[in-house]
Amino acid sequence: MTLYEFAPSGNCHKVRLMLSLLGLAWRSVAVNGRDREQKSAAFLALNPFGQVPVLVDGTVTVRDSQSILVYLARRYGGEQWLPGEPAAMAEVIAWLSVASYEVWQGPAMVRAFHKFGREVDLARATALMTDLFAVLEQRLASQPWLALDRPTIADIAVYPYVALVPEGHVDLAPWPALVRWLGRVQALPGYVGMPGMAVTASP
């Protein structure tokens, strides 16, 4: 398997994390974002939207981090990471939608503003982040994992940009249940992190 990625990307990290949790062999191809390599003809043949990550597994090419998590979970993880039972699957998928919108528009954009100088509506991103963290705090105060009674790709999808939010000058202390969840993710066998992530004590 080959993963085309940017090293600082939380969306790319979630794929690296999933590959490691599943114990899969893969190689990384760094895409040069500064030179906009992701917009080159060669890369657009992999993903016409010109975005990373992209995973190539034999003859299969999968774009979008959430879709890659679904692919890896169903192809290599059996029922553990993405159950086939409709109600349980729907609960997991709902959190993938949260990762695509609330997480991306909230904590990811707050980080992008402070770390990369990206033009962002910081007030809107901060408000979305605060609302999201309140929901996560309430959820994780009553159960250990986001979707089910065990870790799933819901947790892997939401985790990176929440863990990276200290790079957005955000203190996670007001959300203790959220912090404990970060620790549970970090305690999973095969866990890999990345620079800038909040490191918490194992629960």
C-alpha positions as CSV (number, residue, x, y, z in Angstrom):
1,M,0.0,0.0,0.0
2,T,1.1,3.5,-0.7
3,L,-0.1,6.6,1.1
4,Y,0.3,10.0,-0.6
5,E,0.3,12.6,2.2
6,F,1.4,15.9,3.8
7,A,3.2,15.2,7.1
8,P,1.6,18.1,9.1
9,S,-2.0,17.1,8.0
10,G,-4.3,15.7,10.7
11,N,-6.3,14.0,7.9
12,C,-3.2,12.2,6.8
13,H,-2.3,11.3,10.3
14,K,-5.7,9.5,10.9
15,V,-4.8,7.3,8.0
16,R,-1.3,6.6,9.3
17,L,-2.8,5.8,12.7
18,M,-5.4,3.4,11.2
19,L,-2.7,1.6,9.2
20,S,-0.6,1.2,12.3
21,L,-3.5,0.0,14.5
22,L,-4.3,-2.6,11.9
23,G,-0.6,-3.7,11.7
24,L,-0.5,-3.1,7.9
25,A,2.7,-2.6,5.8
26,W,2.7,0.6,3.7
27,R,4.9,3.2,2.3
28,S,4.6,7.0,2.5
29,V,5.0,9.3,-0.5
30,A,5.4,12.9,0.6
31,V,3.5,15.3,-1.6
32,N,5.1,18.7,-1.9
33,G,2.3,21.1,-1.0
34,R,4.6,24.2,-1.2
35,D,5.1,23.4,-4.9
36,R,1.4,22.5,-5.2
37,E,2.3,19.0,-6.4
38,Q,-1.2,17.9,-5.4
39,K,-2.5,20.0,-8.4
40,S,-0.1,18.3,-10.9
41,A,-1.5,16.2,-13.7
42,A,0.1,13.1,-12.2
43,F,-1.6,13.6,-8.8
44,L,-4.9,14.7,-10.3
45,A,-5.0,11.2,-12.0
46,L,-5.2,9.8,-8.4
47,N,-7.6,12.4,-7.0
48,P,-9.2,14.9,-9.4
49,F,-9.9,17.2,-6.4
50,G,-6.1,17.6,-5.9
51,Q,-6.2,16.8,-2.2
52,V,-4.4,14.5,0.2
53,P,-4.5,11.8,1.5
54,V,-4.8,9.2,-1.2
55,L,-4.3,5.5,-0.5
56,V,-3.3,3.1,-3.3
57,D,-3.8,-0.5,-2.4
58,G,-3.0,-2.7,-5.4
59,T,-5.5,-1.8,-8.0
60,V,-7.7,0.2,-5.6
61,T,-7.3,3.9,-5.2
62,V,-9.2,5.6,-2.4
63,R,-9.3,9.4,-1.8
64,D,-10.6,11.3,1.3
65,S,-9.5,10.5,4.8
66,Q,-12.9,9.3,6.0
67,S,-13.4,7.1,3.0
68,I,-9.9,5.6,3.5
69,L,-10.8,4.8,7.1
70,V,-14.0,3.0,5.9
71,Y,-12.0,1.1,3.3
72,L,-9.3,0.0,5.7
73,A,-11.8,-1.0,8.4
74,R,-13.9,-3.1,6.1
75,R,-11.1,-4.5,4.1
76,Y,-8.7,-5.4,6.9
77,G,-10.5,-4.9,10.2
78,G,-13.5,-7.1,10.1
79,E,-16.3,-6.0,12.4
80,Q,-14.0,-4.4,15.0
81,W,-13.6,-0.9,13.6
82,L,-16.8,-0.6,11.5
83,P,-19.6,-2.9,12.3
84,G,-22.0,-4.2,9.7
85,E,-25.1,-4.0,11.8
86,P,-27.1,-1.1,10.4
87,A,-27.7,1.0,13.6
88,A,-24.2,0.6,14.8
89,M,-22.8,1.4,11.4
90,A,-24.9,4.5,11.2
91,E,-23.7,5.7,14.5
92,V,-20.1,5.4,13.4
93,I,-20.7,7.1,10.1
94,A,-22.5,10.0,11.8
95,W,-19.2,10.7,13.6
96,L,-17.3,10.6,10.3
97,S,-19.6,13.4,9.2
98,V,-18.7,15.3,12.4
99,A,-15.0,14.9,11.5
100,S,-15.7,16.3,8.0
101,Y,-17.5,19.4,9.1
102,E,-17.5,20.4,12.8
103,V,-13.9,19.1,13.4
104,W,-12.6,20.5,10.2
105,Q,-14.3,23.9,10.4
106,G,-13.6,24.2,14.1
107,P,-10.4,23.0,15.8
108,A,-8.7,22.3,12.5
109,M,-9.2,25.9,11.3
110,V,-8.2,27.3,14.6
111,R,-4.9,25.4,14.3
112,A,-4.5,26.4,10.7
113,F,-4.8,30.1,11.6
114,H,-2.2,30.0,14.4
115,K,0.2,27.4,12.9
116,F,0.1,28.2,9.2
117,G,-1.2,31.7,9.1
118,R,-4.2,30.6,7.0
119,E,-6.9,33.2,6.4
120,V,-9.7,32.0,8.6
121,D,-12.8,33.4,10.2
122,L,-11.3,32.8,13.6
123,A,-14.4,33.8,15.6
124,R,-16.6,31.4,13.7
125,A,-14.0,28.6,13.9
126,T,-13.6,29.1,17.7
127,A,-17.4,29.1,18.2
128,L,-17.7,25.9,16.2
129,M,-14.8,24.3,18.2
130,T,-16.3,25.3,21.5
131,D,-19.7,23.9,20.6
132,L,-18.1,20.7,19.4
133,F,-16.0,20.3,22.5
134,A,-19.1,20.7,24.7
135,V,-20.8,17.9,22.8
136,L,-17.8,15.7,23.0
137,E,-17.3,16.4,26.7
138,Q,-20.9,15.4,27.4
139,R,-20.7,12.3,25.3
140,L,-17.4,11.1,26.7
141,A,-18.4,11.8,30.3
142,S,-20.9,9.0,30.0
143,Q,-19.1,6.5,27.8
144,P,-15.5,5.7,26.9
145,W,-15.7,5.9,23.1
146,L,-17.6,8.1,20.7
147,A,-19.8,5.7,18.8
148,L,-19.9,2.3,20.5
149,D,-18.6,0.6,23.6
150,R,-15.2,0.0,21.9
151,P,-12.9,2.1,19.7
152,T,-14.0,2.5,16.1
153,I,-13.1,4.6,13.1
154,A,-15.4,7.2,14.6
155,D,-12.7,7.8,17.3
156,I,-9.9,7.7,14.7
157,A,-11.6,10.2,12.4
158,V,-12.3,12.8,15.2
159,Y,-9.1,12.4,17.1
160,P,-6.2,14.1,15.2
161,Y,-7.4,17.7,15.0
162,V,-8.7,17.6,18.6
163,A,-5.3,16.3,19.8
164,L,-3.5,19.0,17.6
165,V,-5.6,21.9,19.0
166,P,-2.8,23.0,21.4
167,E,-1.1,24.2,18.2
168,G,-4.1,26.6,17.9
169,H,-3.3,28.0,21.4
170,V,-6.2,26.2,23.0
171,D,-6.0,24.8,26.5
172,L,-7.9,21.5,26.8
173,A,-8.1,21.6,30.6
174,P,-11.8,22.7,30.6
175,W,-12.7,19.4,29.0
176,P,-11.4,16.7,31.3
177,A,-13.5,13.8,29.8
178,L,-12.2,14.8,26.3
179,V,-8.7,14.7,27.6
180,R,-9.2,11.3,29.1
181,W,-10.5,10.1,25.8
182,L,-7.3,11.4,24.1
183,G,-5.4,9.2,26.6
184,R,-7.4,6.2,25.7
185,V,-6.7,6.6,22.0
186,Q,-3.0,7.1,22.8
187,A,-3.0,3.9,24.8
188,L,-4.3,1.7,21.9
189,P,-1.8,-0.9,20.8
190,G,-0.1,0.3,17.6
191,Y,-0.8,4.0,18.3
192,V,1.4,6.5,16.5
193,G,1.3,10.2,17.1
194,M,2.7,13.3,15.4
195,P,4.4,16.5,16.5
196,G,2.2,19.0,18.2
197,M,-0.3,16.6,19.6
198,A,-1.5,16.9,23.2
199,V,0.1,14.0,25.1
200,T,-2.0,12.8,28.0
201,A,-1.5,10.2,30.7
202,S,-3.0,6.8,29.9
203,P,-6.4,6.4,31.6
